[in-house]
Amino acid sequence: MKIVAIEILRVDQGDAEPPILVSAFDLNSFNYFKRSTIRDMINFFSRTFIKRTAKGQRQSIQHEEYTCHVYVRQDGLAGIVVCDQEYPPRVAFALLNKYLEEYNKETHGGWASAAGSATAEWPPLNKALEDYQDPSKADKISAIQKELDETTAVLSKTIDSVLERGEKLDDLVQKSQDLSSQSKVFYKQAKKTNSCCVVM
């Protein structure tokens, strides 16, 4: 899971190209000589997707092995996260919500009249790009989900793998003092019934 770019743009009235207000890129995984071309393509896709997203809407657009998560607020402030397809959309949109709001507060709404520059940087956005590379560290719900997945993997051992070598579940049931005689009879009947089920 990897984020390649985060950009904040402004949606203007009419057919004007949305100006890129600030951006952060992590293009280290690309060939050095192709990075400027990739940056230009990301800027192009950002402007195109932002322009074609209605105010108050979110959408995710897939292109080759990457996904662009786009959010345009009602006030025209917009953001895009470009990441690989494994990156969780919920985390990408949470990132956009948080940093669009922070940018709005920090600029005191001045973004609405700012000229915009595709090369402008904003330190909190660079930090977000770094912090959100691992969604489980940046997002509490993802961290909990990762922990649950690991726990489930540990607990999904079969009963056979828990039994000692040469030991059978039938023998354990017979020796058990926790099971009543009625439970032991039920176990035997259930086992017999299950062994009789044959699909023809």
SEFIDREN-247661 format. One record per residue (C-alpha): residue number from 0; x, y, z. Coordinates in nm, 4 decimals, always signed. Example, Ala and Ser with C-alpha at 12.3 -4.5 7.8 and 13.67 -1.06 7.14 Angstrom:
2
kolmi:X:Y:Z
0:+1.2300:-0.4500:+0.7800 $
1:+1.3670:-0.1060:+0.7140 $
This chain:
200
kolmi:X:Y:Z
0:+0.0000:+0.0000:+0.0000 $
1:+0.1451:+0.3303:-0.1077 $
2:+0.0390:+0.6908:-0.1565 $
3:+0.2088:+0.8574:-0.4526 $
4:+0.0597:+1.2070:-0.4278 $
5:-0.1782:+1.4307:-0.2348 $
6:-0.2991:+1.7570:-0.3870 $
7:-0.5325:+2.0337:-0.2760 $
8:-0.7071:+2.2302:-0.5494 $
9:-0.9794:+2.4901:-0.5909 $
10:-1.2845:+2.4455:-0.8120 $
11:-1.3590:+2.7669:-1.0006 $
12:-1.6807:+2.8643:-1.1753 $
13:-1.7231:+2.7709:-1.5406 $
14:-1.4738:+2.5712:-1.7413 $
15:-1.1601:+2.7162:-1.5836 $
16:-0.8874:+2.4678:-1.4937 $
17:-0.8824:+2.4059:-1.1165 $
18:-0.5629:+2.5627:-0.9789 $
19:-0.3410:+2.3357:-0.7700 $
20:-0.2940:+2.5165:-0.4385 $
21:-0.0493:+2.2763:-0.2687 $
22:+0.0842:+1.9297:-0.3378 $
23:+0.3034:+1.6559:-0.1949 $
24:+0.4631:+1.3765:-0.3972 $
25:+0.6483:+1.0551:-0.3198 $
26:+0.7897:+0.9461:-0.6546 $
27:+1.0926:+0.7567:-0.5220 $
28:+0.9609:+0.4261:-0.6544 $
29:+0.9750:+0.5597:-1.0120 $
30:+1.2712:+0.5942:-1.2454 $
31:+1.4479:+0.9250:-1.1776 $
32:+1.4191:+1.0395:-1.5400 $
33:+1.0433:+0.9732:-1.5510 $
34:+0.9495:+1.1543:-1.2299 $
35:+0.8761:+1.4934:-1.3888 $
36:+0.6545:+1.3269:-1.6504 $
37:+0.4709:+1.1333:-1.3793 $
38:+0.4239:+1.4532:-1.1778 $
39:+0.2788:+1.6245:-1.4873 $
40:+0.0416:+1.3313:-1.5464 $
41:-0.0750:+1.3374:-1.1846 $
42:-0.1401:+1.7134:-1.2120 $
43:-0.3358:+1.6553:-1.5341 $
44:-0.5461:+1.3763:-1.3806 $
45:-0.6020:+1.5799:-1.0639 $
46:-0.7383:+1.8783:-1.2549 $
47:-0.9495:+1.6593:-1.4838 $
48:-1.1022:+1.4480:-1.2061 $
49:-1.1634:+1.7469:-0.9769 $
50:-1.3365:+1.9343:-1.2588 $
51:-1.5616:+1.6348:-1.3255 $
52:-1.6629:+1.5778:-0.9651 $
53:-1.9699:+1.7634:-0.8394 $
54:-1.9424:+1.9781:-0.5270 $
55:-2.0094:+1.7785:-0.2119 $
56:-1.9204:+1.4521:-0.3860 $
57:-1.6501:+1.1901:-0.3442 $
58:-1.5399:+0.9413:-0.6024 $
59:-1.2646:+0.6900:-0.6662 $
60:-1.1265:+0.6545:-1.0171 $
61:-0.8989:+0.3681:-1.1170 $
62:-0.6303:+0.4155:-1.3786 $
63:-0.3998:+0.1237:-1.4531 $
64:-0.2632:+0.0064:-1.1142 $
65:-0.3484:+0.3304:-0.9321 $
66:-0.6610:+0.4792:-0.7791 $
67:-0.7401:+0.8486:-0.7447 $
68:-0.9658:+0.9296:-0.4498 $
69:-1.1312:+1.2670:-0.5107 $
70:-1.3320:+1.4867:-0.2748 $
71:-1.4796:+1.8259:-0.3650 $
72:-1.6281:+2.0200:-0.0754 $
73:-1.9371:+2.2390:-0.1116 $
74:-1.7229:+2.5523:-0.0802 $
75:-1.5051:+2.4497:-0.3780 $
76:-1.1980:+2.3352:-0.1865 $
77:-1.0979:+1.9974:-0.3279 $
78:-0.8415:+1.7264:-0.2724 $
79:-0.7083:+1.4153:-0.4375 $
80:-0.5075:+1.1194:-0.3095 $
81:-0.3277:+0.9119:-0.5732 $
82:-0.2371:+0.5676:-0.4392 $
83:-0.2132:+0.2032:-0.5357 $
84:-0.5321:-0.0020:-0.5521 $
85:-0.4696:-0.1804:-0.2207 $
86:-0.4846:+0.1426:-0.0225 $
87:-0.8125:+0.1575:+0.1785 $
88:-1.0504:+0.4208:+0.0347 $
89:-1.1906:+0.5008:+0.3791 $
90:-0.8451:+0.6048:+0.5012 $
91:-0.7802:+0.8118:+0.1864 $
92:-1.1072:+1.0019:+0.2301 $
93:-1.0401:+1.0515:+0.6029 $
94:-0.7027:+1.2022:+0.5090 $
95:-0.8726:+1.4378:+0.2605 $
96:-1.1369:+1.5453:+0.5143 $
97:-0.8778:+1.6204:+0.7790 $
98:-0.6272:+1.8091:+0.5665 $
99:-0.8808:+2.0056:+0.3606 $
100:-1.0259:+2.1326:+0.6876 $
101:-0.6791:+2.2114:+0.8273 $
102:-0.5806:+2.3942:+0.5085 $
103:-0.9024:+2.5961:+0.5163 $
104:-0.8391:+2.6977:+0.8797 $
105:-0.4709:+2.7767:+0.8272 $
106:-0.5358:+2.9980:+0.5244 $
107:-0.8451:+3.1566:+0.6890 $
108:-1.0337:+3.0974:+0.3634 $
109:-0.7645:+3.2773:+0.1629 $
110:-0.7402:+2.9763:-0.0672 $
111:-1.0559:+3.0989:-0.2427 $
112:-0.8623:+3.3820:-0.4094 $
113:-0.5114:+3.2305:-0.4162 $
114:-0.3445:+3.2040:-0.7564 $
115:-0.2263:+2.8477:-0.7071 $
116:+0.0954:+2.6826:-0.8150 $
117:+0.1585:+2.3201:-0.9045 $
118:+0.4887:+2.3366:-0.7145 $
119:+0.3664:+2.4983:-0.3906 $
120:+0.4266:+2.2894:-0.0797 $
121:+0.2536:+2.2897:+0.2565 $
122:+0.4503:+2.1151:+0.5367 $
123:+0.1457:+1.9448:+0.6987 $
124:+0.0643:+1.7843:+0.3620 $
125:+0.4200:+1.6520:+0.3290 $
126:+0.3917:+1.5088:+0.6806 $
127:+0.0549:+1.3515:+0.5929 $
128:+0.2126:+1.1883:+0.2888 $
129:+0.4732:+1.0337:+0.5165 $
130:+0.2391:+0.9440:+0.8055 $
131:-0.0353:+0.7878:+0.5926 $
132:+0.1928:+0.5525:+0.3955 $
133:+0.0977:+0.2821:+0.6451 $
134:-0.2794:+0.3169:+0.6906 $
135:-0.2787:+0.1039:+1.0064 $
136:-0.0498:+0.3550:+1.1798 $
137:-0.2389:+0.6626:+1.0645 $
138:-0.5906:+0.5317:+1.1152 $
139:-0.7164:+0.3703:+1.4359 $
140:-0.9841:+0.1631:+1.2640 $
141:-0.7284:+0.0185:+1.0207 $
142:-0.4988:-0.0600:+1.3133 $
143:-0.7800:-0.2438:+1.4915 $
144:-0.8686:-0.4304:+1.1704 $
145:-0.5055:-0.5352:+1.1221 $
146:-0.4903:-0.6618:+1.4814 $
147:-0.8169:-0.8544:+1.4349 $
148:-0.6863:-1.0112:+1.1137 $
149:-0.3703:-1.1247:+1.2920 $
150:-0.5730:-1.2662:+1.5832 $
151:-0.8053:-1.4487:+1.3447 $
152:-0.5061:-1.6018:+1.1677 $
153:-0.3745:-1.7294:+1.4998 $
154:-0.7105:-1.8690:+1.6101 $
155:-0.7883:-2.0437:+1.2847 $
156:-0.5876:-2.3548:+1.3684 $
157:-0.7807:-2.6728:+1.3204 $
158:-0.8690:-2.8976:+1.6109 $
159:-0.6404:-3.1625:+1.4623 $
160:-0.3390:-2.9316:+1.4902 $
161:-0.4163:-2.8676:+1.8585 $
162:-0.4369:-3.2377:+1.9449 $
163:-0.1171:-3.4135:+2.0389 $
164:+0.0373:-3.6713:+1.8085 $
165:-0.1661:-3.9924:+1.7985 $
166:-0.4486:-3.8388:+2.0001 $
167:-0.8040:-3.8503:+1.8668 $
168:-1.0954:-3.6249:+1.9463 $
169:-1.3142:-3.9329:+2.0068 $
170:-1.0798:-4.0529:+2.2833 $
171:-1.0738:-3.7092:+2.4455 $
172:-1.4532:-3.6909:+2.4445 $
173:-1.4757:-4.0310:+2.6190 $
174:-1.2182:-3.9327:+2.8847 $
175:-1.3590:-3.5855:+2.9446 $
176:-1.5082:-3.5090:+3.2831 $
177:-1.6517:-3.1795:+3.1545 $
178:-1.9021:-3.3492:+2.9266 $
179:-2.2131:-3.5157:+3.0608 $
180:-2.3070:-3.8606:+2.9344 $
181:-2.5845:-3.6963:+2.7326 $
182:-2.3300:-3.4668:+2.5609 $
183:-2.1099:-3.7669:+2.4790 $
184:-2.4070:-3.9476:+2.3222 $
185:-2.4950:-3.6336:+2.1245 $
186:-2.1344:-3.6081:+1.9967 $
187:-2.1394:-3.9716:+1.8782 $
188:-2.4776:-3.9312:+1.7055 $
189:-2.3718:-3.6069:+1.5369 $
190:-2.0511:-3.7680:+1.4135 $
191:-2.2426:-4.0702:+1.2821 $
192:-2.5017:-3.8485:+1.1115 $
193:-2.2330:-3.6319:+0.9501 $
194:-2.0456:-3.9361:+0.8211 $
195:-2.3639:-4.0666:+0.6561 $
196:-2.4154:-3.7533:+0.4484 $
197:-2.2956:-3.8377:+0.1002 $
198:-2.3754:-3.6373:-0.2122 $
199:-2.4584:-3.8596:-0.5064 $
